[in-house]
Amino acid sequence: MTVPPRPLSIAPPLSTLSTFDAAGAAIVAYLDSIVPATAWAVSRVVDDKQIFLRTNTNGLGIDTGLVVGWNESLCHSMTEGEIPSVVEDLDGAGIPRIGVPGHDPVRSYIGVPIRRADGSLFGTMCGFGSRPISGPLPAGTTALLDLLSGLLTTVFETDHARAVAERAAELARREAETDPLTGLFNRRGWNRVLEPEDARWTRFADPGAVVVVDLDGMKQVNDRHGHAAGDLVIRRAAELLRSWAHESGVVARLGGDEFGVLVFDRDATDVDDMLTALESSAYAAEVPMSVGWSTVTEAGSITASWSLADENMYVSKRRSSSRSGVDIHPTPGRHQGGHVARR
């Protein structure tokens, strides 16, 4: 008598999968236990970068938080149909080996795309082997990966919608934390916004940026025309930034003539376009300013992005003695990127 195999437990109880990071961890652990691969990962694609949101413990250096170039990745080739979902031997298929410096190269690959509810690409669920796959994969492996990918999409959409609602509720509660001169968030309100947004970025790796603005020539305005005139310039700048950011971000007066803007859900190209528009608006409003910025993907966290944007603002500020008007660093269209970073 043949004894049928015992059914496998695919995942922990559904209650533990109510958040995207918990679902990603459970699926990675499950795949690690049944499908032969050295490294299993759930990744997201943002700004031509592949961000590994969750991985198993592996010897390939493909760790949670790793950020690599998307266009050169195996997952990109898979989503474009250039390679199949399963490549038993990269050498045998004529595909160049890839790998994290200091670790063994990848020799085999398994992957499927993860798509948003609207069909757009979110990222991939992928496995990497340090050796070629020597035997047949478990029956229905590709179908199982597609099923788990769909599960991740459902959990992500639900969890992300909840996070967006939480963000709206938090912003409403903090309306009292405003600067009386401009009606913007003050420094305390800014700090309270950044903390949960940093946690959300760790969960979802949503694209975004931090922009730091410092008004130029304020001392001369105050000295020549009085502080009332200086206050008018600050209010004009605040209105300009509020109108510019609109619903795409949070604007705060950080102190004196310095402002911060946290831009939500915009990739580097979008932020480039926004900054070009800001430059035009500031010129038209005759509000000279020094501007620094950084994408969150580039810096690795919102806190680090603020620090880098502040440094870039001072690079712009040091040029203020030799120009007037608006200076933005890095210049839109020339943002830093292309390096490997860890979150």
FIGULO-815724 format. One line per 8 residues: number of its first residue (from 1); for each residue z, x, y of C-alpha. Coordinates in Angstrom, 3 decimals. Layout:
% residues N
NUM> Z X Y  ...;
% end
This chain:
% residues 343
1> 0.000 0.000 0.000  -0.986 1.383 3.386  1.736 1.199 5.994  0.294 0.407 9.422  1.261 2.783 12.222  4.212 1.788 14.328  3.138 0.398 17.702  3.579 2.855 20.520;
9> 5.782 2.039 23.489  3.385 2.465 26.400  5.905 2.347 29.227  9.497 1.594 30.114  10.424 -1.989 31.087  8.267 -3.342 33.914  11.243 -3.494 36.271  11.281 0.299 36.413;
17> 7.597 0.315 37.433  8.059 -1.718 40.614  7.401 1.360 42.763  4.252 3.445 42.716  6.023 6.769 42.188  8.013 5.362 39.230  4.806 3.985 37.685  3.040 7.310 38.176;
25> 5.909 9.209 36.559  6.060 6.821 33.577  2.317 6.969 32.969  2.183 10.756 33.227  5.079 11.058 30.754  3.411 8.600 28.360  0.033 10.344 28.455  1.752 13.696 27.967;
33> 3.239 12.351 24.722  0.059 10.931 23.114  -3.060 12.609 24.523  -3.573 16.374 24.140  -3.658 18.062 27.534  -1.619 20.856 29.096  -1.263 19.069 32.435  -1.378 15.361 33.274;
41> -1.502 14.159 36.856  -1.904 11.219 39.212  -3.661 12.309 42.397  -4.848 10.884 45.709  -7.849 11.857 47.848  -7.348 12.187 51.634  -9.414 14.154 54.174  -11.448 15.904 51.455;
49> -8.209 17.057 49.834  -6.890 16.176 46.383  -3.130 15.667 46.537  -1.238 15.701 43.236  1.349 12.963 43.632  2.884 13.219 40.160  2.407 15.739 37.344  4.138 16.722 34.143;
57> 5.769 20.105 33.674  2.922 22.425 32.728  1.865 26.052 32.680  -1.303 25.645 34.724  0.384 25.556 38.138  -0.809 21.986 38.704  2.479 20.793 40.135  3.590 17.732 42.073;
65> 2.689 18.314 45.726  -0.242 20.666 45.086  -3.132 20.121 47.521  -6.614 21.451 46.719  -10.140 20.951 47.989  -11.610 17.673 46.720  -15.308 18.500 46.817  -14.895 21.516 44.500;
73> -12.700 19.702 41.969  -13.507 18.479 38.467  -12.242 15.041 39.470  -14.793 14.860 42.269  -17.573 15.746 39.827  -16.275 13.053 37.453  -16.163 10.319 40.117  -19.685 11.266 41.242;
81> -20.994 10.995 37.664  -21.851 14.686 37.515  -19.623 15.250 34.477  -18.268 12.772 31.890  -14.696 11.499 31.794  -13.980 13.770 28.830  -15.161 17.392 28.707  -13.945 18.986 25.471;
89> -14.988 22.521 26.486  -15.930 23.494 30.025  -17.596 26.702 28.804  -19.657 24.839 26.224  -20.708 22.298 28.866  -21.747 25.043 31.264  -19.092 24.069 33.823  -17.388 26.955 35.660;
97> -13.716 27.356 34.902  -11.257 26.451 37.651  -7.570 27.095 38.043  -4.602 27.758 40.274  -4.347 31.463 41.181  -1.863 33.273 38.955  -2.200 30.763 36.087  -4.490 30.271 33.106;
105> -7.828 28.641 33.876  -8.640 25.073 32.920  -10.768 24.909 29.735  -10.965 21.141 29.104  -10.749 17.971 31.195  -10.016 14.247 30.879  -10.096 11.923 33.883  -10.743 8.453 35.281;
113> -10.856 7.239 38.896  -8.119 5.113 40.452  -9.606 2.571 42.831  -8.055 0.330 45.464  -8.317 -3.435 45.142  -11.352 -3.339 47.460  -13.127 -0.860 45.175  -12.643 2.197 47.385;
121> -11.504 5.418 45.746  -7.755 6.052 45.843  -7.627 9.094 43.576  -7.685 10.007 39.902  -5.624 10.065 36.738  -6.500 13.304 35.013  -5.586 15.744 32.272  -6.321 19.467 32.189;
129> -6.217 21.683 29.095  -5.657 25.426 28.856  -7.789 25.372 25.679  -10.819 23.390 24.543  -10.083 20.081 22.834  -10.402 20.950 19.145  -10.294 17.517 17.527  -11.134 13.908 18.324;
137> -9.040 12.171 20.930  -6.972 9.155 19.863  -9.152 6.073 19.459  -9.620 4.148 22.687  -8.380 6.969 24.945  -10.860 6.268 27.746  -10.188 2.519 27.600  -6.445 3.231 27.729;
145> -6.896 5.450 30.793  -8.902 2.710 32.514  -6.155 0.204 31.711  -3.428 2.466 33.075  -5.534 3.186 36.152  -5.735 -0.555 36.819  -1.975 -0.837 36.377  -1.429 1.908 38.951;
153> -3.741 0.117 41.381  -1.754 -3.109 41.039  1.594 -1.372 41.498  0.288 0.652 44.449  -1.086 -2.374 46.303  2.187 -4.263 45.835  4.426 -1.322 46.698  2.272 -0.296 49.662;
161> 2.251 -3.841 51.080  6.041 -3.891 50.788  6.252 -0.541 52.567  4.029 -1.775 55.402  6.246 -4.858 55.772  9.335 -2.638 55.800  7.725 -0.526 58.510  7.070 -3.601 60.654;
169> 10.663 -4.784 60.196  12.040 -1.356 61.087  9.932 -1.153 64.231  11.109 -4.627 65.283  14.753 -3.674 64.780  14.303 -0.580 66.885  12.769 -2.195 69.921  16.105 -1.612 71.651;
177> 15.680 2.144 71.279  13.366 2.381 74.247  12.943 4.576 77.267  13.796 2.449 80.337  11.143 4.050 82.560  8.172 3.548 80.241  9.230 0.970 77.658  8.293 3.431 74.911;
185> 10.577 4.639 72.140  13.007 7.259 73.341  13.814 10.443 71.413  16.379 8.663 69.241  13.926 5.902 68.386  11.263 8.496 67.564  13.588 10.320 65.159  14.548 7.082 63.421;
193> 10.864 6.194 62.924  9.980 9.616 61.521  12.591 9.650 58.740  11.311 6.663 56.711  7.693 7.572 57.488  8.297 11.016 55.953  9.599 9.312 52.808  6.578 6.981 52.722;
201> 4.211 9.931 53.011  5.901 11.571 50.019  5.294 8.360 48.042  1.728 7.580 49.096  0.281 10.586 50.976  -1.293 8.192 53.483  -3.476 9.987 56.029  -2.056 10.354 59.529;
209> -1.284 12.782 62.315  1.276 13.734 64.940  0.127 14.279 68.525  2.338 15.928 71.178  1.435 15.468 74.862  2.935 17.314 77.822  1.902 16.298 81.336  0.691 19.097 83.598;
217> 1.633 19.661 87.237  4.684 17.385 87.292  6.839 19.878 89.193  4.270 20.038 91.993  4.058 16.211 92.119  7.855 15.872 92.368  8.170 18.677 94.932  5.370 17.403 97.179;
225> 5.659 13.637 96.844  9.122 12.938 95.443  10.428 11.779 92.085  9.243 8.224 92.645  5.688 9.537 92.630  6.481 11.545 89.514  7.800 8.415 87.825  4.537 6.631 88.634;
233> 2.566 9.412 86.917  4.830 9.213 83.851  4.405 5.439 83.666  0.645 5.790 84.056  0.588 8.327 81.220  2.733 6.051 79.062  0.376 3.110 79.575  -2.609 5.316 78.838;
241> -1.080 6.558 75.561  0.087 3.082 74.552  -3.387 1.670 75.108  -4.989 4.633 73.350  -2.799 4.443 70.235  -2.822 0.614 70.225  -1.905 -0.514 66.693  -2.780 2.831 65.119;
249> 0.510 4.515 65.869  3.905 4.791 67.517  4.269 6.348 70.973  7.526 7.820 72.271  8.700 9.543 75.418  10.493 12.531 73.950  12.004 13.592 77.261  10.905 14.519 80.763;
257> 7.119 14.602 80.791  6.651 15.054 77.027  5.361 12.357 74.668  4.899 12.105 70.922  2.449 9.913 69.000  2.628 9.258 65.256  -0.811 8.041 64.122  -0.862 5.858 60.979;
265> -3.569 5.584 58.319  -6.211 7.680 60.071  -7.884 10.686 58.470  -8.828 13.867 60.309  -12.257 12.575 61.331  -10.754 9.403 62.787  -8.122 11.397 64.687  -10.871 13.693 66.025;
273> -12.627 10.631 67.446  -9.371 9.254 68.867  -8.598 12.527 70.646  -12.075 12.674 72.147  -11.443 9.171 73.522  -8.021 10.253 74.823  -9.601 13.160 76.674  -12.042 10.808 78.408;
281> -9.326 8.280 79.264  -6.983 10.921 80.691  -9.748 12.366 82.872  -10.629 8.896 84.133  -6.964 8.107 84.887  -6.485 11.521 86.556  -3.553 12.350 84.286  -3.753 16.083 83.473;
289> -2.151 16.935 80.136  -1.796 19.530 77.426  -2.204 18.127 73.923  -1.371 19.548 70.499  -1.879 17.822 67.172  -1.769 18.236 63.423  -2.711 16.052 60.475  0.107 15.281 58.071;
297> -2.053 16.332 55.112  -2.569 19.735 56.724  1.109 20.338 57.498  2.601 18.904 54.289  5.076 16.445 55.840  5.488 14.415 58.998  8.330 16.648 60.195  6.213 19.756 59.652;
305> 3.263 18.053 61.339  5.398 17.382 64.442  6.476 21.024 64.532  2.886 22.261 64.196  1.636 19.783 66.803  4.348 21.022 69.190  3.266 24.632 68.609  -0.339 23.656 69.248;
313> 0.676 21.874 72.454  2.197 25.109 73.754  -1.044 26.946 72.933  -2.783 24.378 75.123  -0.071 24.647 77.789  -0.516 28.411 78.099  -4.118 27.778 79.083  -3.105 25.385 81.873;
321> -2.921 28.121 84.515  -6.652 28.742 84.175  -7.875 25.123 84.076  -7.106 21.618 85.193  -7.579 18.282 83.533  -7.072 17.839 79.787  -6.758 20.506 77.113  -6.458 19.690 73.391;
329> -5.572 22.170 70.660  -7.069 22.373 68.095  -10.259 21.191 69.793  -11.387 17.882 68.218  -13.890 18.619 65.464  -12.312 22.017 64.758  -9.001 21.027 63.174  -7.354 23.451 60.789;
337> -7.949 22.855 57.128  -9.463 24.167 53.940  -6.338 25.932 52.735  -4.259 25.174 49.702  -0.919 23.635 50.692  2.116 22.220 48.939  3.947 19.166 50.136;
% end
